[in-house]
C-alpha cells in the first residue's frame, strides 16, 4: 500500500505538522472563506478573488478532508449535491486565523483590512472570537466588517 501524503512527516515537530496540514497557499484561504464568507459549495470556493484553479481546489478540499479539518456532506436541499463544513478540528483553527489576520494587517503595507476590525481584534479579541464561533455554529458567515476578503 502506498503511503499517503500525511504519512511522509520527517519529524514530530508541531510546527512541521501544522505546515503539512495547512501550510500551502490555499488551505487557510478555503477555511477563511468558510468562516468569513459562509462558502460551503465547490462552485462558491471558485468565486474567491485569488482565482484558485479547479484542480488545485479539488486537491485542497480532499486534503483538508483527509486531515479532518473539513467534511463533505450531502446537501439536504438538493439531491446529489454536496457541501463542506468545518469539523471540530477545523473550528480549532479559527483563533489562528484571527492571529494571521492581525499579523498580516500589521505587516502588509497594502492591507485592505479595515481599521475597525483591527481595533476590535486588538481590544476585544476574545469577544470577537466568540461571535465568530457562534456564527460558524449557526452555519452563517462570521461578521468581518467588509466583504473583499
HUQUI-V251708 format. One record per residue. RES is the residue in three letters. PSI is psi in whole degrees, 0 to 359 (999 if undefined). Layout:
# HUQUI-V251708
res & psi
RES & PSI
RES & PSI
This chain:
# HUQUI-V251708
res & psi
UNK & 133
UNK & 146
UNK & 140
UNK & 169
UNK & 327
UNK & 343
UNK & 4
UNK & 15
UNK & 140
UNK & 354
UNK & 170
UNK & 15
UNK & 129
UNK & 330
UNK & 316
UNK & 318
UNK & 312
UNK & 317
UNK & 324
UNK & 324
UNK & 318
UNK & 16
UNK & 2
UNK & 174
UNK & 330
UNK & 332
UNK & 311
UNK & 332
UNK & 324
UNK & 314
UNK & 318
UNK & 312
UNK & 327
UNK & 316
UNK & 309
UNK & 346
UNK & 355
UNK & 22
UNK & 137
UNK & 340
UNK & 151
UNK & 309
UNK & 328
UNK & 323
UNK & 329
UNK & 342
UNK & 351
UNK & 144
UNK & 346
UNK & 352
UNK & 58
UNK & 140
UNK & 158
UNK & 321
UNK & 322
UNK & 317
UNK & 312
UNK & 318
UNK & 315
UNK & 321
UNK & 317
UNK & 316
UNK & 315
UNK & 325
UNK & 316
UNK & 329
UNK & 8
UNK & 32
UNK & 325
UNK & 166
UNK & 150
UNK & 125
UNK & 154
UNK & 137
UNK & 118
UNK & 340
UNK & 341
UNK & 116
UNK & 134
UNK & 1
UNK & 143
UNK & 151
UNK & 165
UNK & 144
UNK & 156
UNK & 142
UNK & 178
UNK & 321
UNK & 319
UNK & 319
UNK & 327
UNK & 343
UNK & 344
UNK & 314
UNK & 325
UNK & 318
UNK & 317
UNK & 319
UNK & 322
UNK & 319
UNK & 310
UNK & 311
UNK & 312
UNK & 316
UNK & 323
UNK & 329
UNK & 353
UNK & 111
UNK & 346
UNK & 19
UNK & 145
UNK & 7
UNK & 124
UNK & 145
UNK & 323
UNK & 317
UNK & 316
UNK & 317
UNK & 320
UNK & 314
UNK & 321
UNK & 329
UNK & 330
UNK & 54
UNK & 320
UNK & 318
UNK & 318
UNK & 318
UNK & 317
UNK & 322
UNK & 319
UNK & 313
UNK & 321
UNK & 319
UNK & 316
UNK & 317
UNK & 325
UNK & 6
UNK & 38
UNK & 162
UNK & 139
UNK & 151
UNK & 129
UNK & 354
UNK & 358
UNK & 163
UNK & 7
UNK & 26
UNK & 999
